[in-house]
């Protein structure tokens, strides 16, 4: 009986020591990685926040934003983001959510390519964008009318950015060359030269255009 009790106590003690050791390891590892992040890459470690000319934080370069008015209409002086299905679930029912890109509600539409509502939405949005940008419907790229799987993508394709240059330049009193330079500045190529597709960060691009003026 005493041997069994002693064996159980040794097992409990071994388990307790393991818990204590691994707890210390986790705490030390957390502080170590946090310290490395803060010292080596504080911007990325703190959420890649972006600020305006006044130093005010206006968002993150990793999270998209909607550049629309209170009625959901596109603000003509801004490059438009791709659609987002991530609407804030905490908004009152009588409040229209035109912001989307809610980080606490990351999601896609989960609609298949044959879904009638999706087809109707894409068709209508493509026509609306073509009219707004003064281009043919065929020139409107797919990312202009479909949301990302996360609903938080801050990027658009260079093709979508290209058809918006003329409008933005006109609204801001800039030349198309000036706007194109900013688009190029905030365009990221394929990872390692072959992974993915080139993208334009809309949040950073619009902020840079604001800072120009």
C-alpha positions as CSV (number, residue, x, y, z in Angstrom):
1,X,0.0,0.0,0.0
2,X,2.8,2.3,1.0
3,X,4.7,1.5,-2.2
4,X,1.7,2.3,-4.4
5,X,1.2,5.6,-2.6
6,X,4.9,6.5,-3.0
7,X,4.6,5.6,-6.7
8,X,1.6,7.9,-7.1
9,X,3.3,10.7,-5.3
10,X,6.4,10.4,-7.5
11,X,4.1,10.5,-10.6
12,X,2.3,13.6,-9.3
13,X,5.6,15.3,-8.5
14,X,7.0,14.5,-11.9
15,X,3.8,15.9,-13.5
16,X,4.0,19.0,-11.4
17,X,7.6,19.6,-12.3
18,X,6.8,19.1,-16.0
19,X,4.0,21.7,-15.7
20,X,6.3,24.2,-14.0
21,X,9.2,23.7,-16.4
22,X,7.0,24.1,-19.5
23,X,5.2,27.1,-18.0
24,X,8.6,28.8,-17.5
25,X,9.6,27.9,-21.0
26,X,6.4,29.4,-22.5
27,X,6.8,32.6,-20.4
28,X,10.5,33.0,-21.3
29,X,9.8,32.2,-25.0
30,X,6.9,34.7,-25.1
31,X,9.0,37.5,-23.6
32,X,12.0,36.6,-25.8
33,X,10.0,36.7,-29.0
34,X,8.2,39.9,-27.9
35,X,11.5,41.5,-27.2
36,X,13.0,40.5,-30.5
37,X,9.9,41.8,-32.3
38,X,9.9,45.1,-30.5
39,X,13.7,45.6,-31.1
40,X,14.0,44.3,-34.6
41,X,10.7,45.1,-36.2
42,X,8.5,47.2,-33.9
43,X,6.3,48.4,-36.8
44,X,5.3,44.8,-37.8
45,X,5.1,43.6,-34.2
46,X,2.6,46.3,-33.3
47,X,0.2,45.6,-36.1
48,X,1.7,47.5,-39.1
49,X,-0.2,50.6,-38.2
50,X,-0.2,53.6,-40.6
51,X,-0.5,57.2,-39.6
52,X,-1.5,60.4,-41.5
53,X,0.5,63.6,-41.8
54,X,-0.6,64.6,-38.3
55,X,0.7,61.4,-36.8
56,X,-2.7,60.1,-36.1
57,X,-3.2,56.3,-36.5
58,X,-5.7,55.8,-39.3
59,X,-5.5,52.0,-39.7
60,X,-3.3,49.1,-40.5
61,X,-1.6,48.3,-43.8
62,X,-2.8,44.7,-43.3
63,X,-6.5,45.4,-43.0
64,X,-8.5,46.9,-45.8
65,X,-10.9,49.8,-45.6
66,X,-14.0,51.0,-47.4
67,X,-13.6,54.5,-49.0
68,X,-17.3,55.4,-49.2
69,X,-19.7,58.0,-47.8
70,X,-22.3,57.4,-45.2
71,X,-24.7,56.1,-47.9
72,X,-22.2,53.6,-49.2
73,X,-21.3,55.6,-52.3
74,X,-17.7,55.5,-53.5
75,X,-15.7,58.6,-52.6
76,X,-14.4,59.8,-56.0
77,X,-11.1,61.1,-54.8
78,X,-10.1,57.7,-53.4
79,X,-9.0,54.4,-55.0
80,X,-11.7,51.9,-54.2
81,X,-11.0,48.6,-52.4
82,X,-12.4,45.3,-53.4
83,X,-15.8,44.3,-51.8
84,X,-15.8,43.0,-48.2
85,X,-18.3,40.5,-46.6
86,X,-16.9,41.2,-43.1
87,X,-19.5,43.5,-41.6
88,X,-19.4,44.4,-37.9
89,X,-22.0,42.1,-36.2
90,X,-22.2,44.4,-33.2
91,X,-23.8,47.3,-35.1
92,X,-27.5,48.1,-34.2
93,X,-30.0,46.6,-36.6
94,X,-31.2,50.1,-37.7
95,X,-27.7,51.2,-38.6
96,X,-26.4,50.6,-42.1
97,X,-22.9,49.2,-42.2
98,X,-21.0,50.8,-45.0
99,X,-17.6,50.2,-43.4
100,X,-17.1,46.4,-43.6
101,X,-13.6,45.1,-43.2
102,X,-14.4,44.4,-39.6
103,X,-11.5,42.6,-38.1
104,X,-13.7,40.9,-35.6
105,X,-15.9,39.4,-38.3
106,X,-13.4,38.1,-40.9
107,X,-15.3,36.0,-43.4
108,X,-16.2,35.6,-47.1
109,X,-19.6,35.3,-48.6
110,X,-19.4,31.5,-48.8
111,X,-21.4,31.6,-52.1
112,X,-20.6,29.3,-54.9
113,X,-19.9,30.5,-58.5
114,X,-23.3,29.4,-59.5
115,X,-25.2,31.2,-56.7
116,X,-27.8,33.4,-58.3
117,X,-27.4,36.2,-55.8
118,X,-23.7,36.3,-56.3
119,X,-24.0,36.4,-60.1
120,X,-26.5,39.2,-59.8
121,X,-24.3,41.1,-57.4
122,X,-21.2,40.7,-59.5
123,X,-23.0,41.7,-62.7
124,X,-24.5,44.8,-61.2
125,X,-21.3,45.9,-59.5
126,X,-19.3,45.3,-62.7
127,X,-21.7,47.6,-64.6
128,X,-21.5,50.2,-61.8
129,X,-17.7,50.2,-61.8
130,X,-17.5,50.4,-65.5
131,X,-19.7,53.5,-65.6
132,X,-17.8,55.1,-62.7
133,X,-14.4,54.6,-64.3
134,X,-15.5,55.3,-67.9
135,X,-14.4,51.9,-69.2
136,X,-16.1,48.9,-70.8
137,X,-17.5,46.1,-68.6
138,X,-14.8,43.7,-70.0
139,X,-12.1,45.9,-68.5
140,X,-13.4,45.5,-64.9
141,X,-11.2,42.8,-63.3
142,X,-12.6,40.0,-61.1
143,X,-11.2,41.4,-57.8
144,X,-13.2,44.6,-58.3
145,X,-16.5,42.7,-57.9
146,X,-15.6,39.8,-55.5
147,X,-14.5,39.8,-51.9
148,X,-11.6,37.9,-50.5
149,X,-12.0,34.8,-48.3
150,X,-11.1,36.8,-45.3
151,X,-13.0,40.0,-46.2
152,X,-10.0,42.0,-44.9
153,X,-7.7,42.1,-47.9
154,X,-6.2,45.6,-48.2
155,X,-4.9,44.9,-51.8
156,X,-6.3,45.2,-55.3
157,X,-4.9,44.1,-58.6
158,X,-2.7,46.5,-60.7
159,X,-5.4,46.2,-63.3
160,X,-8.1,47.5,-61.0
161,X,-5.9,50.3,-59.8
162,X,-5.1,51.2,-63.5
163,X,-8.7,51.9,-64.4
164,X,-9.1,54.2,-61.4
165,X,-6.1,56.4,-62.1
166,X,-7.9,58.9,-64.3
167,X,-10.8,59.5,-62.0
168,X,-8.6,59.9,-58.9
169,X,-6.2,62.3,-60.7
170,X,-9.0,64.4,-61.9
171,X,-10.7,64.6,-58.5
172,X,-7.4,65.5,-56.7
173,X,-6.2,68.0,-59.3
174,X,-3.1,65.8,-60.0
175,X,-1.7,64.5,-63.3
176,X,-2.2,60.9,-64.1
177,X,1.6,60.5,-64.0
178,X,1.7,61.7,-60.4
179,X,-1.0,59.2,-59.4
180,X,0.6,56.4,-61.4
181,X,3.9,57.0,-59.5
182,X,2.1,56.5,-56.2
183,X,0.4,53.3,-57.5
184,X,3.8,52.0,-58.6
185,X,5.3,52.8,-55.2
186,X,2.7,50.8,-53.3
187,X,2.7,47.8,-55.7
188,X,4.2,44.6,-54.4
189,X,5.4,42.0,-56.8
190,X,5.2,38.3,-56.6
191,X,6.7,36.7,-53.5
192,X,10.2,35.3,-54.3
193,X,9.5,36.4,-57.9
194,X,7.0,33.7,-58.7
195,X,4.5,33.2,-55.8
196,X,1.1,34.8,-56.1
197,X,0.3,37.9,-58.2
198,X,1.4,41.6,-57.9
199,X,-0.9,43.7,-55.7
200,X,-1.5,47.3,-54.8
201,X,-2.1,48.3,-51.2
202,X,-5.1,50.6,-51.3
203,X,-4.9,51.8,-47.7
204,X,-1.3,53.0,-48.1
205,X,-1.9,54.4,-51.6
206,X,-4.9,56.5,-50.5
207,X,-3.0,57.7,-47.4
208,X,0.0,58.7,-49.6
209,X,-2.3,60.6,-51.9
210,X,-3.8,62.5,-48.9
211,X,-0.4,63.4,-47.7
212,X,0.6,64.8,-51.1
213,X,-2.1,67.5,-50.6
